[in-house]
């Protein structure tokens, strides 16, 4: 302030001086400090405030020092700064240090001023048809003729083109160094762009580049930090982002638009930026984007937007244990990484057609999910879908959903997940166990016989006396055994199955309620199958099975379980001579007979008629057979005839020695 100011005070420096920090304006604070020494602590801080003029930014203190180096008077330098920068009203005259130290800072400020670039010639006259260009060789601004095609040429750093009738003029951008977008209309065919380089950030006007899109044209370049493209009846315009988008919270209520995506950037003041999707082609159905959708976002296929659009994942939050309720979409899957769920492309092994088994590069769908062959958007492919009741997963509770072509369920890492079936098309059953409550079965896919995993009906209620009702399948058998601390029915392969013939029965026990049966279908070679024993649960000791035990087998009543069981005949293959009868009893109600079957002679267990069995006189009508005799048994639960071996007399002397005894 100069010394010839009017003596009457424009401000009452005593009024509210105790609350000046909130009650006074910066201009009153500066005046009262300078004239009356009141509120100087707060005003002194005002000298550090920044002031932007003609594209150059410096503090009020540095500007005053710079002016002082030219005029040599602190008061004149102070007044010059106040005339230029109203924000410096809070910088009092006695807050400046106009001495040697200040002059050194002035020199530093001058050097820094040159480093940031030349001051724009905003107030200098410019001839019509010319524009300013800075020539670094002479470090001065010179006028150059405006080239043809203004829309293709930038106006320059801190400048803009302004159309005046049929001519174009180059003018300075007001507040070009401000963080906020210029309020001046940018002009048709141009956009605002905030440029950052060694000279500092500054706004510039650049030609707009558009590409054909679903609604007119789509911008080819980003709108810029803190800005967004918005389509109106007049076309695409740049608008400032709402204040709520100037924080890390996802902008779920505002979509980025066709061919665009939101990305949170910290290098430009922590704001959301609207960026372009690389490779996006307008007016064509685009494939899935090659860039991630962003944390908390997902790509959603929407035909009206020509393909994929970035949307917020519904209900998403960092660290949520539950997967998103929405499907990830064709070609994508949900994957938990870094404590959050992300939408990622499906593995390469699942990108082919799902009519066949997935390729070797296979990745499980994840906890709570499964791969399913479904049709979406006209494409039949593997999709990651949510599993029903997956929270109830347990090692003895297999999923009820089919695993899919070439896939099987395996309990691993505390949940059921899909894996590839080894040798899916092989003739033999897979070497891997089907799993608790599961079985291998044959199916036909595209005319080929394949293996698939199926649920065992009533598996949870099956016990030792209640085998599965479902046949075990070709080459397979049911076995009741202990696994992982519990007894259960499981499906196992029949040993040496393809070497078996009618005269080569399986050596494994068929199981309670089950029997081995040799049969053929449609003229195919006969095979051994594990089948249910008819009426097994209702048969008692005196009611034998109605079916023949089969070659090499015999019926035996097991008193421990109170049921009939099919057991191998001891030494059946070895006893091929009628002179060598079977040494074990045939059992109550049965007898041994030697006859030919399936091209080979063997001993067979044959059921006796009840008349022959129970009538005490005379003996049964059937001969007892070579090496046997009939004996009427009165020591059992009921009197009956039974076939017993004839004991050979002990032989002594010379005839026995010669083998003639």
Secondary structure, 3 states (H helix, E strand, C coil): CCCCCCCCCCCCCCCCHHHHHHHCCHHHHHHHHHHHCCCHHHHHHHHHCEEEECCEEEEHHHHHHHHHHHHCCHHHHHHHHHHHCHHHHHCCHHHCCCCHHHHHHHHHHHHHHHHCCCCCCCCCCCCCCEEEEEECCCCEEEEEECCCCHHHCCCCCCEEEEEECCEEEEEECCCCCCCCCCCCCCCCCEEEEEEEECCEEEEEEEECCEEECCCCEEECCCCCCCEEEEEECCEEEEEECCHHHCCCCCCCCCCCCCCEEEEEECCCCCEEEEEECCCCCCCCCCCCCCCCCCCCEEEEEEHHHCEEEEEECCCCCCCCCCCCCCCCCCCEEEEEECCEEEEEECCHHHCCCCCCCCCCCCCCCCCCEEEEEEEECCEEEEEEEECCCHHHCECCECCCCCCCCCEEEEEECCEEEEEECCCCCCCCCCCCCCCCCEEEEEEEECCEEEEEEEECCCHHHCCCCCCCCCCCCCCEEEEEEEECCEEEEEEEECCCHHHCCCCCCCCCCCCCCEEEEEECCCCCCCEEEEEECCCCCCCCCCCCCCCCCCCCEEEEEECCCCEEEEEECCCCCCCCCCCCCCCCCCCCCEEEEEEEECCEEEEEEEECCHHHHHCCCCCCCCCCCCCEEEEEECCCCCCEEEEEECCCCCCCCHHHHCCCC
